[in-house]
Amino acid sequence: MTPQRLRIAAIPADGIGQEVTAAGQKVLDAVAKNSDGAIAFEWTEFPWGSDYYAEHGVMMADDGLDQLRDFDAIYFGAVGWPSVPDHISLWGLRLAICQGFDQWANVRPVHFLPGVTSPLRKADDTKLEWIVVRENSEGEYAGLGGRNLGARGHGGEVAVQSSLFTEVGCERIIRFAFDIARTRDRRKLSSVTKSNAQQYGMVLWDDVFKRVAKDYPDVETESVLVDAMAAKFVLKPEELSVVVASNLNADILSDLGSALAGSLGLASSANYNPERRFPSMFEPVHGSAPDIAGQGISNPIGAIASAGLMLEHFGLTAEAENLARAIRATTAAGVLPRDLGGSATTDEVTDAVIEFLNNGSLNGEQYDHNRDLSHSSTAG
């Protein structure tokens, strides 16, 4: 048998990113071991991040994109450290990769796991699970603008930050979200803007959404202002299936969703280049957490679930479903890190996932139906 060799670029970067990417690599290597030679992961680690910046004055090598271009995927940890301004660390590494490789579709599932306490009372007896689809290439994070007139002296400088909305950018992410909605038990897509106040770019988004919706008559639709959607996340989350929004709005809403599920440590994500002209990138979204870095207590579930999205992206659907069941079995068994109210270390959570993964006898039906949620297909 010729194995499916998958070349993965690992960029642990900063803080707990180092710990959770190591956990995810360990889990994916266990997936490969269980494949009887059908899958093989080849890892190459890159030392980019805030330490690299301290030594070289840049967050990654000048030819970093060229070095990454031929990999099958990128596995990213977290970026940010107190010694480097956040806008430098983010734009110098993560956003440089996302924009450089046109990873225009960001997918962030919101899963409510068994054994994890949610601040939502509805989560105790209601099946809750949805997907946030984020436009990942333009919008509020287009990076257009500047600071000027600093010579006026203190208080005289001005800053201009422009959002960019293009018809092409709006249409491709909206169609991407509609296609995901068609795979769901409830075929519903919620579009989120603030078009009552932002009357140009977001009205363009609304217009494109209405036009594209005509091509998907089988999908229920709604258009919701972002403040109303934030309220809906809390008050009526059972009405959600797929939510599509601009770069900033989806960034905020997806973090809210993960917090409602129990912790940002659960949050997985994929940055897709759906045309596969460039490698896609998979990462947890919890940040670098300098306050707990190096203590071995970080939550690896978001990074491990992101590895599951990577498996789906490679067409390894069965392996992704097995991994999702192993994560649910781990939390259901009470193996919880500190941010979820437990005491398990990073290694203990990781080892538990691998143990359930190796079990081979997992059955999702053994858990409460309202809390044991099936893994959603989000492959790009």
Secondary structure as UniProt FT lines:
FT   STRAND          4..13
FT   TURN            15..16
FT   HELIX           17..33
FT   TURN            34..37
FT   STRAND          39..45
FT   HELIX           50..56
FT   TURN            62..63
FT   HELIX           64..68
FT   TURN            69..70
FT   STRAND          73..78
FT   TURN            82..83
FT   HELIX           86..89
FT   HELIX           90..94
FT   HELIX           95..100
FT   TURN            101..102
FT   STRAND          105..111
FT   TURN            114..115
FT   HELIX           121..124
FT   STRAND          129..135
FT   STRAND          139..148
FT   HELIX           150..152
FT   TURN            154..155
FT   STRAND          158..164
FT   HELIX           167..181
FT   TURN            182..183
FT   STRAND          188..193
FT   TURN            195..197
FT   TURN            199..200
FT   HELIX           201..213
FT   TURN            214..215
FT   TURN            217..218
FT   STRAND          220..225
FT   HELIX           226..235
FT   HELIX           237..239
FT   STRAND          242..245
FT   HELIX           247..261
FT   HELIX           264..266
FT   STRAND          268..272
FT   TURN            274..275
FT   STRAND          280..284
FT   TURN            290..294
FT   HELIX           301..313
FT   TURN            314..315
FT   HELIX           317..332
FT   TURN            333..334
FT   HELIX           338..340
FT   HELIX           346..359
FT   HELIX           364..366
FT   TURN            369..371
//
